[in-house]
Amino acid sequence: MERINPTRMNLIQVKGRTRTATRGYTILKRKREALVLEFLKLLKESGKDRDYLYKILQQAYKNVAISSAYVGNFELESASNYIRELEPIQMSIKNIMGVKIPSASKPSKGGTMDLGILSTSIAVDDISNSFREVVGTVLDVAQREQGLKRLVIEVEKTKRRVNALDYIVIPGLKAQAKYIALHLEELDRDTFSALKHVKKKISSKEQH
């Protein structure tokens, strides 16, 4: 326990620090609970995104196989040269309980065949559309995975702070307050005893 001068002023200060630490403990505990709930919510959404990504990837490669059989590999490779380039992805930051999580906007244009330049079959056009959907879903999965990682880090940090307050800081402050209070009580008893002794001596002198 930290050594502290057992005075009434220090007792008031220690009690004030104890109240502040207790309030901080309550706030951090609630924050930890909220972060865990957000993590579980994001984990569920991430699982759905992964399942959906697997499903549309299967469909995209199925479209490739169908188109390859229907128009041939040469026309398929030629058509790929006329795919419009995707727009740059815009990144932003989303704040969840003080945790900064990256958020990416899905490209609104690009990734499709320029049918005005090259006449292709519906099967070929399905390939560009399906893989464009894959790109958007990959972005969803990536940002949720990054969010999960950052939430886990913040949950662990908050947990350590809560434990430090619960097991070290608050018990230490309470021990200090108890030490000062006991010392002051003992001092009061000694002072009262001394005053009583002085009063008795004064009374004895007055009688003589």
N, C-alpha and C positions, 0 to 999 in steps of 0.2 A: 504494500500500500504506500502511496506517495506521502512523504512527510509533510505535514501542514501545521501551522501554528494554531493551536486550539483557542481561537477567540470567537466572540459572538458574531463579529462581522464576517469571519471566514465561514461560520456555520450558516449564516444567511446566504452567502455566495454559493456554498456547496449545495444547499437545498434548491437554490435557483437553477444551478447547473443540472441537478438531478431531474427537475421538472422539464427542463429543455431537452435533456437526453431521452426522457420518457416519451415526450411528444414526438421527437425525431424517430424513436423506435416504432411508434404506432404508425406514423406516416410511411416509413420505409417498409413496414410489414404489409401495409395495404398496397403499396406500390408493387412489392414482390408478388402478391396474390394476383393483382391486375395483369402483370407481365406474364405470369404463368397462364392465365386464362387467354391472353392474346396469343401466346405461343401455341396453345392447344388449338385455337381457332385457325391460326395460320397453318399449322401442321395438317389439319383436316383438309383445308383448301388446297394445300400443296399436294396431298395424296390424290385428290380429285383431278388436279391438273396433270399429274404424272400419268394417271390412268387414261385420261383423255388424249394426252400426247402420244402414248403408246398406240392407242386406237387409230388416231389420224395418220400416224406414221405408217402403220400397216396398210391403211387405205391408200396413202400416197404411193408407196412402193407397188401396191397392187395396180394402181393406175399406170405406173411406169411399165409394168409387165404387159398390161393389156394394150397400151399404146405401141409398145415395141413390136408386139405380135401383129398389130393391125396396120401400122404404117411403115414399120421397119426401122432399124437402128439409124440408118443414114438420115432419113427425114426427121427423126427425133433429135439427132445431134444438130441438124441444120436449124430446127425450130428453137433450140435452146439458145442460139446466138441472138435471137430477137426478143429475149425476155427483158422487160424494162427493169432497170436497176431500182432497188428499194430505196425509199427516202431514208435519210439519216435518222437514227433513233435519238429521240430527245430524252435526256435524263433529268430527273428531278429528285428531291429528297422529301420523304414523308416522315413526319414526326409522330411516333407512337410512345407515349409515356416517357418522353425525353430521349427515346432511342431513334437515331437517324437511320432510316431504311431507304435504300435507293428504289426509285420507281421509274420504269421505262415506258414511254408511249409507243404503242404499236404503229408501225408504218401504215399510213393511209393509202399510199399509192405505190405502184411498182410491183415487181414479182409476177406479172402476168404477161401473156404473149401479146405482141403487137400484131393483131390480126389484119390491120390495114396494110402491112408490109408483106406478110406471109400468110397464105391461106392454109390453115391447119385443120385437123379433125377435132371433133369435140373431145375425144379421148386425150389428145395432146394438150388441149386447153385445160382439161381437168387436172393434169399434172401440175401446171403452174399455180392453179387455184388451191390445190390441196397442200402444196409445199409452202405457199404463202400463209396458209392457216397454221402450218407447223411452226413457222417463224414466230408468229404471234404467241403461240402457246409456249414455245421455248422461252420467250421473254417472261411470260407469266411464271413459269416454273423457276427460272433463274432468280427473279426478284423475290419470290417467296422463299427460296432456299437461302438467299442472302439475308433476308429478314429474319429467318429462323436462327441463323448463326449469330446475328447481332443480339437478338432477344435472349439467347442462351447465355451469352457473355454478360449481358446486363442483369439477368436473373442471378447469376453466380456472384457478381459484384454486390448486388443488393443483399443477397443472402449473407455474404461475409460481413457486411456492415450491420445487418440486423443481429447476427450472432455476436459480433464484437460489443454492441450496445447491451445485449441481453446478458452475456456471460462475463464481460470484463468491465465496461465503462460504468453502467448503472450499479452493479454490485460494489464496485470500487468507491463510487461516490457515496453510496449508502453507508459503507463501512467507515468512510471519512466522517460523515455526519454523526454516526453513532459514537465514534471515537471522541469527537469534539464535544458532543452533548454529555458524554460520561465524564469527560475531564471538567467541563463547566459545572456539572452537578457536584463533583467532588470539591471543586474550588468554592462553590456556594456553601457547602457543608462546613468546609474549613473556615470560611469567612464568618458564617453564622456562629460557629463554635468560638471563634476568637472574639467576636463581638459580645457574645454571652459572657465570656470570661472577663472581658474588660468591664462590662456592665456590673458584673458581680463584685469586682474589685472596687469600682466607684461607689457602689451601694454600701460596701463594707466600710469604706473610708468615711462616708457620710454618717454612718451610725456611730462612729467613734468621734 
